[in-house]
């Protein structure tokens, strides 16, 4: 019996770091990477 979970979840665009990176830029700090999972 299977739990019914998906085998390959689509995680593209799961989160958007734009607001965080905007604040970091304004503070002169380095931006953080979304590691390919951020919003397009």
PDB file of N, H, CA, C and O in Angstrom:
ATOM      1  N   UNK A   1       0.844  -1.179   0.000  1.00  0.00           N
ATOM      2  CA  UNK A   1       0.000   0.000   0.000  1.00  0.00           C
ATOM      3  C   UNK A   1       0.888   1.240   0.000  1.00  0.00           C
ATOM      4  O   UNK A   1       1.870   1.306   0.739  1.00  0.00           O
ATOM      5  N   UNK A   2       0.546   2.204  -0.814  1.00  0.00           N
ATOM      6  H   UNK A   2      -0.252   2.151  -1.414  1.00  0.00           H
ATOM      7  CA  UNK A   2       1.308   3.446  -0.908  1.00  0.00           C
ATOM      8  C   UNK A   2       0.569   4.563  -0.202  1.00  0.00           C
ATOM      9  O   UNK A   2      -0.658   4.551  -0.097  1.00  0.00           O
ATOM     10  N   UNK A   3       1.330   5.522   0.278  1.00  0.00           N
ATOM     11  H   UNK A   3       2.327   5.532   0.193  1.00  0.00           H
ATOM     12  CA  UNK A   3       0.744   6.662   0.975  1.00  0.00           C
ATOM     13  C   UNK A   3       0.128   7.676   0.020  1.00  0.00           C
ATOM     14  O   UNK A   3      -0.620   8.557   0.445  1.00  0.00           O
ATOM     15  N   UNK A   4       0.442   7.556  -1.275  1.00  0.00           N
ATOM     16  H   UNK A   4       1.050   6.841  -1.620  1.00  0.00           H
ATOM     17  CA  UNK A   4      -0.137   8.470  -2.251  1.00  0.00           C
ATOM     18  C   UNK A   4       0.636   9.772  -2.398  1.00  0.00           C
ATOM     19  O   UNK A   4       0.101  10.755  -2.911  1.00  0.00           O
ATOM     20  N   UNK A   5       1.879   9.788  -1.956  1.00  0.00           N
ATOM     21  H   UNK A   5       2.313   8.990  -1.540  1.00  0.00           H
ATOM     22  CA  UNK A   5       2.700  10.977  -2.106  1.00  0.00           C
ATOM     23  C   UNK A   5       3.251  11.040  -3.518  1.00  0.00           C
ATOM     24  O   UNK A   5       3.410  10.007  -4.169  1.00  0.00           O
ATOM     25  N   UNK A   6       3.544  12.236  -3.998  1.00  0.00           N
ATOM     26  H   UNK A   6       3.415  13.075  -3.470  1.00  0.00           H
ATOM     27  CA  UNK A   6       4.088  12.356  -5.338  1.00  0.00           C
ATOM     28  C   UNK A   6       5.566  11.975  -5.349  1.00  0.00           C
ATOM     29  O   UNK A   6       6.287  12.209  -4.379  1.00  0.00           O
ATOM     30  N   UNK A   7       6.000  11.392  -6.447  1.00  0.00           N
ATOM     31  H   UNK A   7       5.415  11.202  -7.235  1.00  0.00           H
ATOM     32  CA  UNK A   7       7.384  10.925  -6.562  1.00  0.00           C
ATOM     33  C   UNK A   7       8.362  12.080  -6.764  1.00  0.00           C
ATOM     34  O   UNK A   7       9.412  12.115  -6.122  1.00  0.00           O
ATOM     35  N   UNK A   8       8.037  13.015  -7.636  1.00  0.00           N
ATOM     36  H   UNK A   8       7.184  12.986  -8.157  1.00  0.00           H
ATOM     37  CA  UNK A   8       8.918  14.128  -7.965  1.00  0.00           C
ATOM     38  C   UNK A   8       8.157  15.442  -7.783  1.00  0.00           C
ATOM     39  O   UNK A   8       7.504  15.901  -8.720  1.00  0.00           O
ATOM     40  N   UNK A   9       8.227  16.048  -6.618  1.00  0.00           N
ATOM     41  H   UNK A   9       8.758  15.675  -5.857  1.00  0.00           H
ATOM     42  CA  UNK A   9       7.498  17.299  -6.411  1.00  0.00           C
ATOM     43  C   UNK A   9       8.097  18.425  -7.242  1.00  0.00           C
ATOM     44  O   UNK A   9       9.317  18.505  -7.388  1.00  0.00           O
ATOM     45  N   UNK A  10       7.262  19.287  -7.780  1.00  0.00           N
ATOM     46  H   UNK A  10       6.271  19.223  -7.661  1.00  0.00           H
ATOM     47  CA  UNK A  10       7.724  20.462  -8.515  1.00  0.00           C
ATOM     48  C   UNK A  10       7.935  21.609  -7.529  1.00  0.00           C
ATOM     49  O   UNK A  10       6.970  22.212  -7.060  1.00  0.00           O
ATOM     50  N   UNK A  11       9.172  21.903  -7.222  1.00  0.00           N
ATOM     51  H   UNK A  11       9.956  21.413  -7.604  1.00  0.00           H
ATOM     52  CA  UNK A  11       9.465  22.924  -6.218  1.00  0.00           C
ATOM     53  C   UNK A  11       9.851  24.275  -6.817  1.00  0.00           C
ATOM     54  O   UNK A  11      10.166  25.206  -6.074  1.00  0.00           O
ATOM     55  N   UNK A  12       9.835  24.400  -8.141  1.00  0.00           N
ATOM     56  H   UNK A  12       9.580  23.644  -8.744  1.00  0.00           H
ATOM     57  CA  UNK A  12      10.164  25.682  -8.759  1.00  0.00           C
ATOM     58  C   UNK A  12       9.189  26.745  -8.272  1.00  0.00           C
ATOM     59  O   UNK A  12       7.975  26.540  -8.276  1.00  0.00           O
ATOM     60  N   UNK A  13       9.728  27.867  -7.860  1.00  0.00           N
ATOM     61  H   UNK A  13      10.714  28.033  -7.857  1.00  0.00           H
ATOM     62  CA  UNK A  13       8.893  28.975  -7.415  1.00  0.00           C
ATOM     63  C   UNK A  13       8.276  28.781  -6.048  1.00  0.00           C
ATOM     64  O   UNK A  13       7.282  29.432  -5.727  1.00  0.00           O
ATOM     65  N   UNK A  14       8.843  27.897  -5.227  1.00  0.00           N
ATOM     66  H   UNK A  14       9.651  27.368  -5.488  1.00  0.00           H
ATOM     67  CA  UNK A  14       8.252  27.602  -3.919  1.00  0.00           C
ATOM     68  C   UNK A  14       8.342  28.792  -2.961  1.00  0.00           C
ATOM     69  O   UNK A  14       7.531  28.925  -2.044  1.00  0.00           O
ATOM     70  N   UNK A  15       9.342  29.656  -3.185  1.00  0.00           N
ATOM     71  H   UNK A  15      10.001  29.547  -3.930  1.00  0.00           H
ATOM     72  CA  UNK A  15       9.422  30.851  -2.358  1.00  0.00           C
ATOM     73  C   UNK A  15      10.072  31.977  -3.137  1.00  0.00           C
ATOM     74  O   UNK A  15      10.755  31.742  -4.134  1.00  0.00           O
ATOM     75  N   UNK A  16       9.859  33.192  -2.682  1.00  0.00           N
ATOM     76  H   UNK A  16       9.305  33.383  -1.873  1.00  0.00           H
ATOM     77  CA  UNK A  16      10.355  34.388  -3.348  1.00  0.00           C
ATOM     78  C   UNK A  16      11.228  35.164  -2.372  1.00  0.00           C
ATOM     79  O   UNK A  16      10.745  35.677  -1.362  1.00  0.00           O
ATOM     80  N   UNK A  17      12.516  35.246  -2.682  1.00  0.00           N
ATOM     81  H   UNK A  17      12.908  34.829  -3.502  1.00  0.00           H
ATOM     82  CA  UNK A  17      13.453  35.946  -1.809  1.00  0.00           C
ATOM     83  C   UNK A  17      13.636  37.414  -2.203  1.00  0.00           C
ATOM     84  O   UNK A  17      14.488  38.101  -1.638  1.00  0.00           O
ATOM     85  N   UNK A  18      12.850  37.899  -3.161  1.00  0.00           N
ATOM     86  H   UNK A  18      12.159  37.341  -3.620  1.00  0.00           H
ATOM     87  CA  UNK A  18      12.984  39.274  -3.623  1.00  0.00           C
ATOM     88  C   UNK A  18      12.872  40.287  -2.485  1.00  0.00           C
ATOM     89  O   UNK A  18      13.728  41.167  -2.390  1.00  0.00           O
ATOM     90  N   UNK A  19      11.861  40.208  -1.617  1.00  0.00           N
ATOM     91  H   UNK A  19      11.166  39.493  -1.694  1.00  0.00           H
ATOM     92  CA  UNK A  19      11.775  41.195  -0.534  1.00  0.00           C
ATOM     93  C   UNK A  19      12.977  41.148   0.421  1.00  0.00           C
ATOM     94  O   UNK A  19      13.487  42.187   0.840  1.00  0.00           O
ATOM     95  N   UNK A  20      13.414  39.946   0.754  1.00  0.00           N
ATOM     96  H   UNK A  20      12.999  39.102   0.414  1.00  0.00           H
ATOM     97  CA  UNK A  20      14.570  39.810   1.634  1.00  0.00           C
ATOM     98  C   UNK A  20      15.818  40.387   0.981  1.00  0.00           C
ATOM     99  O   UNK A  20      16.564  41.130   1.619  1.00  0.00           O
ATOM    100  N   UNK A  21      16.049  40.054  -0.274  1.00  0.00           N
ATOM    101  H   UNK A  21      15.443  39.450  -0.792  1.00  0.00           H
ATOM    102  CA  UNK A  21      17.235  40.550  -0.959  1.00  0.00           C
ATOM    103  C   UNK A  21      17.193  42.063  -1.154  1.00  0.00           C
ATOM    104  O   UNK A  21      18.240  42.711  -1.174  1.00  0.00           O
ATOM    105  N   UNK A  22      16.016  42.624  -1.297  1.00  0.00           N
ATOM    106  H   UNK A  22      15.166  42.098  -1.281  1.00  0.00           H
ATOM    107  CA  UNK A  22      15.883  44.083  -1.397  1.00  0.00           C
ATOM    108  C   UNK A  22      16.367  44.744  -0.105  1.00  0.00           C
ATOM    109  O   UNK A  22      17.090  45.739  -0.146  1.00  0.00           O
ATOM    110  N   UNK A  23      15.972  44.198   1.018  1.00  0.00           N
ATOM    111  H   UNK A  23      15.385  43.389   1.051  1.00  0.00           H
ATOM    112  CA  UNK A  23      16.404  44.731   2.317  1.00  0.00           C
ATOM    113  C   UNK A  23      17.909  44.543   2.489  1.00  0.00           C
ATOM    114  O   UNK A  23      18.603  45.453   2.945  1.00  0.00           O
ATOM    115  N   UNK A  24      18.405  43.385   2.133  1.00  0.00           N
ATOM    116  H   UNK A  24      17.842  42.646   1.763  1.00  0.00           H
ATOM    117  CA  UNK A  24      19.843  43.131   2.261  1.00  0.00           C
ATOM    118  C   UNK A  24      20.655  44.092   1.395  1.00  0.00           C
ATOM    119  O   UNK A  24      21.671  44.620   1.847  1.00  0.00           O
ATOM    120  N   UNK A  25      20.220  44.324   0.161  1.00  0.00           N
ATOM    121  H   UNK A  25      19.394  43.895  -0.206  1.00  0.00           H
ATOM    122  CA  UNK A  25      20.909  45.278  -0.715  1.00  0.00           C
ATOM    123  C   UNK A  25      20.918  46.668  -0.105  1.00  0.00           C
ATOM    124  O   UNK A  25      21.940  47.353  -0.124  1.00  0.00           O
ATOM    125  N   UNK A  26      19.788  47.084   0.434  1.00  0.00           N
ATOM    126  H   UNK A  26      18.957  46.528   0.449  1.00  0.00           H
ATOM    127  CA  UNK A  26      19.681  48.413   1.045  1.00  0.00           C
ATOM    128  C   UNK A  26      20.631  48.559   2.229  1.00  0.00           C
ATOM    129  O   UNK A  26      21.095  49.661   2.522  1.00  0.00           O
ATOM    130  N   UNK A  27      20.917  47.466   2.901  1.00  0.00           N
ATOM    131  H   UNK A  27      20.540  46.571   2.664  1.00  0.00           H
ATOM    132  CA  UNK A  27      21.830  47.466   4.043  1.00  0.00           C
ATOM    133  C   UNK A  27      23.281  47.239   3.627  1.00  0.00           C
ATOM    134  O   UNK A  27      24.177  47.230   4.470  1.00  0.00           O
ATOM    135  N   UNK A  28      23.513  47.055   2.315  1.00  0.00           N
ATOM    136  H   UNK A  28      22.784  47.062   1.630  1.00  0.00           H
ATOM    137  CA  UNK A  28      24.860  46.812   1.832  1.00  0.00           C
ATOM    138  C   UNK A  28      25.369  45.414   2.126  1.00  0.00           C
ATOM    139  O   UNK A  28      26.577  45.179   2.161  1.00  0.00           O
ATOM    140  N   UNK A  29      24.463  44.502   2.334  1.00  0.00           N
ATOM    141  H   UNK A  29      23.481  44.692   2.305  1.00  0.00           H
ATOM    142  CA  UNK A  29      24.829  43.118   2.660  1.00  0.00           C
ATOM    143  C   UNK A  29      24.624  42.234   1.435  1.00  0.00           C
ATOM    144  O   UNK A  29      23.867  42.598   0.534  1.00  0.00           O
ATOM    145  N   UNK A  30      25.283  41.082   1.385  1.00  0.00           N
ATOM    146  H   UNK A  30      25.898  40.786   2.117  1.00  0.00           H
ATOM    147  CA  UNK A  30      25.120  40.195   0.229  1.00  0.00           C
ATOM    148  C   UNK A  30      23.734  39.559   0.179  1.00  0.00           C
ATOM    149  O   UNK A  30      23.125  39.265   1.208  1.00  0.00           O
ATOM    150  N   UNK A  31      23.261  39.358  -1.033  1.00  0.00           N
ATOM    151  H   UNK A  31      23.756  39.596  -1.868  1.00  0.00           H
ATOM    152  CA  UNK A  31      21.965  38.709  -1.222  1.00  0.00           C
ATOM    153  C   UNK A  31      22.083  37.219  -0.947  1.00  0.00           C
ATOM    154  O   UNK A  31      23.177  36.656  -0.975  1.00  0.00           O
ATOM    155  N   UNK A  32      20.959  36.595  -0.685  1.00  0.00           N
ATOM    156  H   UNK A  32      20.070  37.053  -0.663  1.00  0.00           H
ATOM    157  CA  UNK A  32      20.914  35.154  -0.479  1.00  0.00           C
ATOM    158  C   UNK A  32      20.423  34.482  -1.765  1.00  0.00           C
ATOM    159  O   UNK A  32      19.638  35.061  -2.517  1.00  0.00           O
ATOM    160  N   UNK A  33      20.886  33.274  -2.004  1.00  0.00           N
ATOM    161  H   UNK A  33      21.523  32.804  -1.393  1.00  0.00           H
ATOM    162  CA  UNK A  33      20.532  32.526  -3.190  1.00  0.00           C
ATOM    163  C   UNK A  33      19.271  31.698  -2.950  1.00  0.00           C
ATOM    164  O   UNK A  33      19.036  31.194  -1.852  1.00  0.00           O
ATOM    165  N   UNK A  34      18.472  31.573  -4.000  1.00  0.00           N
ATOM    166  H   UNK A  34      18.663  31.983  -4.892  1.00  0.00           H
ATOM    167  CA  UNK A  34      17.301  30.712  -3.897  1.00  0.00           C
ATOM    168  C   UNK A  34      17.618  29.283  -4.314  1.00  0.00           C
ATOM    169  O   UNK A  34      16.737  28.423  -4.302  1.00  0.00           O
ATOM    170  N   UNK A  35      18.866  29.024  -4.683  1.00  0.00           N
ATOM    171  H   UNK A  35      19.582  29.722  -4.693  1.00  0.00           H
ATOM    172  CA  UNK A  35      19.321  27.685  -5.080  1.00  0.00           C
ATOM    173  C   UNK A  35      18.452  27.083  -6.182  1.00  0.00           C
ATOM    174  O   UNK A  35      18.283  25.866  -6.261  1.00  0.00           O
ATOM    175  N   UNK A  36      17.907  27.950  -7.025  1.00  0.00           N
ATOM    176  H   UNK A  36      18.044  28.938  -6.961  1.00  0.00           H
ATOM    177  CA  UNK A  36      17.088  27.478  -8.136  1.00  0.00           C
ATOM    178  C   UNK A  36      15.647  27.194  -7.782  1.00  0.00           C
ATOM    179  O   UNK A  36      14.895  26.725  -8.636  1.00  0.00           O
ATOM    180  N   UNK A  37      15.235  27.458  -6.558  1.00  0.00           N
ATOM    181  H   UNK A  37      15.846  27.838  -5.864  1.00  0.00           H
ATOM    182  CA  UNK A  37      13.868  27.144  -6.135  1.00  0.00           C
ATOM    183  C   UNK A  37      12.982  28.379  -6.005  1.00  0.00           C
ATOM    184  O   UNK A  37      11.806  28.261  -5.661  1.00  0.00           O
ATOM    185  N   UNK A  38      13.526  29.546  -6.273  1.00  0.00           N
ATOM    186  H   UNK A  38      14.481  29.641  -6.552  1.00  0.00           H
ATOM    187  CA  UNK A  38      12.765  30.776  -6.093  1.00  0.00           C
ATOM    188  C   UNK A  38      11.783  31.048  -7.213  1.00  0.00           C
ATOM    189  O   UNK A  38      11.711  30.314  -8.199  1.00  0.00           O
ATOM    190  N   UNK A  39      11.039  32.107  -7.039  1.00  0.00           N
ATOM    191  H   UNK A  39      11.098  32.703  -6.238  1.00  0.00           H
ATOM    192  CA  UNK A  39      10.051  32.520  -8.039  1.00  0.00           C
ATOM    193  C   UNK A  39      10.761  32.974  -9.303  1.00  0.00           C
ATOM    194  O   UNK A  39      11.842  33.559  -9.229  1.00  0.00           O
ATOM    195  N   UNK A  40      10.174  32.716 -10.453  1.00  0.00           N
ATOM    196  H   UNK A  40       9.296  32.240 -10.514  1.00  0.00           H
ATOM    197  CA  UNK A  40      10.811  33.097 -11.728  1.00  0.00           C
ATOM    198  C   UNK A  40      10.926  34.593 -11.896  1.00  0.00           C
ATOM    199  O   UNK A  40      11.437  35.063 -12.913  1.00  0.00           O
TER     200      UNK A  40
END
